[in-house]
């Protein structure tokens, strides 16, 4: 198993975290920032102050398990099967290390970027009649780098919430899914780490404080650009609508928890203008998380996500270390 890329990314994350922690220990003794600040910055509802840089190393793990049954034949009275029954068990694990950067260009204008590196492992187990065939495929590579800008158009006043507009551009730096070879059973010999297309997204995030809680929510639209792919023709991954809503709750000045629901609805991928069957998805995730102030310049964020729809990962675990410079 080749984990070189993931190990290097993890080592880099640890070094940056320790450096940020040392900055906090050696820095001034100002009152530490609220843990809610880190949560809301992560959700895009609070911007970084002018001239401040946040470097955020992080790690995410997700697991998906699916079982499918295929019948080659026909059934009698929905109980007796005439033909061949084939079961397929698929388990997918994705390990992603990344670096996020956020910089306050103005007090109401923020630049941001994310550089991910992925390690993927997929296990396929086919049971046909009395025999079982199992194969594991692994791959690792850089993912699709994303750049973004956020602009705060309204500040909370009375019943009016904070309103932040977000715009992002996704590159196609990751290994794309086209041209990947498969064996006789249809199992891929390598795995993609990107979707092979440029994309853009625009959205809005709202934040309303009700001490000691903070309510937040938002909606975004993501669009993938069409691309002419050799042997495939004109390909265009489906667009998606993403909406989320949640609440953060301050337990004290250093510790906050939050719960949120995230729903992503993807339209069909198209090939030569025609919908590709089975490529529309509905991903619903329920997240539970917490943020802890380590020092005036560093935080620790942790979250667990549980999939609520068939298209969602079974579980997602994520840890982040936002560090101010």
N, C-alpha and C positions, 0 to 999 in steps of 0.2 A: 504494500500500500504506500503510494507516494504522497506523503504529507509535508513535503519540504516547503511548499508555498505557505501552507497554513501555519507551520511552525515558525517560519520567518516573520509572518505577519503578527503572530501572537507575541513573539519576542519584542518586536517593534512597539506593540501596544503597551507591554509591560514597562519598557524603557521610558516611553513618553509619559506614562502614568506616574512613574517614580520621579521623573523630572518635574512634572507638574505639582506633585505632592511636596517636593522640596521647595518649590517656589512659594507654596502656601505656608510652609513652616517658617521659612526665612523672611516672609514678607511682613507687611505691617499688621497691626492688631485691630484692624477695623472690624466692625460688626459683620459677621458672615452673612452672605446673601441667603434668602429664603430658598428652601429646597424646591418650592413650587416653580421658581424661576427656571430651573433646569428642565422640569417637566414641560413647561409651556414653550421654552425655546425649542425643545425636541419636537413638539407638535406644531411649531411654526406660528404660534400666537404671540410670542414675545421676541423682539429683535435685540440684537447685540448693540450696546451703546457705541457711539462714534469712536473710532480709533481702537476698539477692542477686538482682539483676535481670539477665537475659541478653536482649539484643536481637540477633536473628539475621536479618539480611537475606540473601536467597538468590536464586538463579536456576536454573531447570530447563528443559532442552530435551529433547523426545522426538520421535522420528521413527518413523512406521509406513508400510509400503508393502505393498499387497496387490493381487493380480491374480486376477480371477474370470472364468470362462468359462460362458456360458449358451447352451444349445442349444434352439431352438424347432423341434422336429421329432422325428425318431427315428433310430436307428443300425441298421445291418445288420452283423451279425457283429463288432460293437464296432470297426469300422474305417471303414465308409462312413457318412457322415452325410447324411441326407435332411432338408433344412430350412435354418434360418438359424443361423449361429454368431456370437455376440456376445461380445467380450472387454471387460473393464472393468478399468482400472488406476487405483488410488486411492492417493494419497500424502498423508499427514497430518503436519503439523508443529505442535507446541504449544510456545509460549514462555511460561513462567510466572515472573514476579517475585513475591516474597512477603516478608513480615516475620513472623518468629516471635518470640513473647515467652514467657519462662519466669521465674517469680518464686517464690522459696522462702518460702512462708508460715510453715512450720516446717521443722526439719531433715529431717523425713520426709514433708512434704506440699508439693506443688508445684502452682502454677496455671500454665496455659499457653494460648496462643491463636495462631492463624495467620490472616493476612489475605493472600489471593492475588489477583493480577491476571493475566488470561490474554489472550494473543493467539494465535488459531488460524488456520491456513491449510490448506486442503484442495484438492487438485488432482484432478479427475476427467477421465479420458481414455477415451472409448468408441470402439472400433473395430468397425464393422459392415460386413461385406463388404469393400470396398476403401477406404472413407472413415473418417476419424477425427475425432471431435469432442472438444475439450478445453475445460475451464472451470475457473477457479480461484475459490474462495470464501474470503474472509477476514472475521474478526470479532474484536472485543476487548471485554472488560468485566471487572468484578470477578468473582471466583469465589465459591465457597461458603465463608464464614468458619467456622472451627472453634474451639471452646473446650474445654478439658480440665482434668482434675485427676489427679494421680498420688500414690499413697500407698505408702510402703515399709513392708511388714509384717514382713520378716525381714532380718537382716544376716548376711553371710557369716561362718560359723564352722565350722571343720572341713570336713565334707562338705556342709554346708548352704550353698546359694548365696544371694546377695542376691535378694530377691523383691519386685517392685514391681507394684502393681495400677494399671491405667490406665482412665480413663473419659472419653469425649469426646462432645460434642454438635456436630453439623454443622447449620448453618443453610441456608437456601435463598436467599441473597443474590445468587447468580449468575443469569445469564439462563437460564431453563429451556427444555427442548427442545420444549415443547408450543406449537402454533400457528405453528410456523415454516413458511413457504411454500416450495414447491418448483416448479421449472419443469417443462416437458413431459417431460423425460428423468428426472425424479425427483431432480434435484440441488437441494439446499437453497440458498435465497437468503441465509441467515444461519446462524450457528453458535451453539450453546449454550455457556455457560461454567459451568453447574451442572446438577444433575439435577432441580431443582424440588421437592425433598422435604426435610423435616427428617429427621435420622437420629441414632442414638446407637450408640456402640460401647463394649465393655468387653473388657479383656484382661489378661494377666499377662506379665511379663518377668522372665527369670532371668539372673543374671550370676555366673560362677565364674572366679576368678583362678587362673592357673597360670603364674607368672612365668617368662618375660617375656610370655606370652600371656594373653588373656582370652577366655573362651568366653561367648557370649550367645545367647539364643533366646527366643521368645515365641509366644503365640497370642492372637488377638483375634476377636471376633464383631461384625459391623456389621449394624445393622437400620435399614431405611428405613421411614418411616411412610406409610401409605396416604393418598391425596389425591383428592378429587373434582375432575376436570378437565373443563372445558366441552368438549363435542364428543368427549371420550374416555371419560368415565365414571370409575369408581373405578380409579385407577392406583397401582401399588405396585412400585417397582424391587426387584430381587432382593436378598436378604440375602447376606452374604459371610462366609467364614471365612478368616482370614489367619494363616499361621504362618511363622516365619522362624528361621533358625539361622545363626550365623556365628562368626568368630574375629578378634580384633584382636591385632596383634603389635607390640610396641614395639621399634623399631630403635635409638632412643636417647631421651633425655628430651624432645626436641622433636618427634620424628617417629615416627608410628605408621601402620601400614597395616592394612587389614582386607579380608576377603572374607566375603560372606554370600549366602544363598539365601532368596528371598521367594516364597511361593506364595499366591495369592488365588483362591478358588473361589467363583463367584457363582451363585446360583440364578436361576430364570426370573423375569423381570418378569411381573406379572399385571395383566390388564385385566378388570374386573368378575369377579374371582375366578378367571379362566381364564389358564393359562400362555400367554405370547406366544412363539411358536416362534422359535428362534435367539437368545434373549436370555440364555442361560446361558453363562458364560465361565470359562476356566481360565487364569490369568495366572501364569506362572513367570518370575522374573527372577534373574539372577546378577549380583551387584554386586562391584566392585573399587574400593577407595577408600583415601584417605590423609588424615591430619590433621597439621597443622604448627602449633607454638606460635610466634606472631609476637611476642607480648609477654605479660607476666603477666596481661593483661586481654583478649587477643584471640587467636583461632585462625583458621586457614584450613582448611576441609574441602572435599575434592574427591572425586567418585565417578563411575564409569561403570557403567551397567547394560546387560546384554545379554539380550534376550528369548529364552526357551527353549521357549515354546509358541506356537501359532498365534495366540492371542488377545493375546499380549503385544506391546508396542512393540518395534521392531527394536533400537533403542538409546536410552538415556537418559543425559544428562550433567547433573550438578548441582554447583553450587559454593555454599558457605555461609561466612558470616563471623560466627561467634558472638562477641559482645562483652559483657564483664562490666561492670556498673555498681554 
